[in-house]
């Protein structure tokens, strides 16, 4: 079995509930990521902030000319979030991502964020396994790329 830990990116970028929303948005744009786990001081997962969560800012800033200076991540994040344990089967993570509109999922250990798996992480892993199998002659037409 391939576990989430084997594929996750452990260099996970996080924010806190009190992070200014403008700072979180700039971070997401600079790092080219579509969402970030929201954690407390002990790295416990408390939510997720995604690009979709901040779409409402268009209305508030463009049409209402509302100031975002005092707005925090807590005002826009999704509190009810799905995560997977680092020991969970990668197949379960893939199944979840394929059936939902999410592009990333936090990975935890004892409730603490230890990584993240995004759709690009899975694509990279799939190509890596395929290339390794092809280079060793273990690949071939009609064979599964990954045995989960």
N, C-alpha and C positions, 0 to 999 in steps of 0.2 A: 504494500500500500504506500502510495506517495502521500505525505502529509502536507498540510498547509505550511508548516514551518520550512519545508524544503523549497518552497516556491516564493514565500513572502519576502517582501522588502523590509528588512529590519531597521533600515534608516528612515523610519516613518516620521513625517512632519506632522506636528500636532499644534492645536491652539487650545486656549482655555475659554471658559464662558465669559470672562471679563476682558478678553482680547477685543480691542476696538475693531469693528466690522471692516473699516477701511484698511486696517493693517492686515487682517485675514485675507481680504480680497487681493491686496497687493502681493501677499505671500503666494497665494494660489496662482496668480498670473506669472510671477517671477519663476516659480518652480514648475510651471506647466502641468499643474495637477488640477483635477476637477472636483476635489473634495478633500477634507481633512477631518480626522477624528478629533473630537473635543474631549479633553481629559481634565481631571482634577489634579491637585498637587502631587498625588501619589500615582499618577498615570492610570487611574481607573477610568474606564470609558464612560462618559456621561452623555454623549451624543455625537452627531456628525454634522458638519457644515459642507454643503455641496453647492455647486454653481446654481442648481435649480432652487435651492433655498434662498438665494439672494436675488432671484429674478424680480421679486416684489420691489426691490430698490429702484427699478426703472420707474415704476409708477410714483413712488414716494419722492424721488429726486428730480425727475423730469417734469412731471405734471403738478406735483404739489410743492416743488422746490423746498423740500424738507431737508434740514441739515442732518448729516450723518455723523457729525463730530462726536456726539455723545452715545451713539448706538454701539452696542456690543454684540458679540457672537451670539450670546444668549437670546437676543431678539429675533434671530433668524434660523438658528440651528434646529435640527430634528432631534428630539430627545429619545424617542423610541427608535432604537436602531438595532440592526442585526449584526452580530459578530460571530466569528468562528474561533474555536480553540486551536492552538498551534498543532495539536495532535489530531485534529479532525482530518478526514480523508479529503484530498484535493477534489475528488469527484463530487463530493457534496458542495464544495465551494463553487465549482464550475456549474453544477446543476442550478444552484441559487442564482448565480449571475446570469445564466442563460434564460431563466424564467422570470426575471425581474428587470426593472429599468436601471438598476444600480450598475455602476462601472467600477466600484471598488468595495471592499469589505474589510473592516478592521480585524486583526488577528490578536487574540488575547491569551494570556496564561494567568490563571487564578484571578480573572477579572481585569488584569492590567494590560494595557496595549503594548504589544511586543513587535507588531509589524502590521503590514497592510498588503492585501493582494488586489491588484487592479487587473482589468481585462488585458492591458498590454503586458503585464507580468506573465499571464498565462500564455499569451501568444509567444513571448520570448522563450518560455520554458518548452513549449511544444516544438518550436523550431530547433532549439538546442538538442532535445532528445532525438528528433528526426535526423539532424545532421550527424549526431554521434552514431546512430544506428546505420546510417548510410555509409559512413566512413569505416565501420567495422564489418560491413557486409551483412549485417543482421536485418537490414531494412528490406523493402521490396514491395512490389505492387500487391495490394490486397491485404497487407498486414496492418494491424493497429499501430498507430504511432506511440500511444502511451497505454500501458496496461495499468489501470488504476484498480 
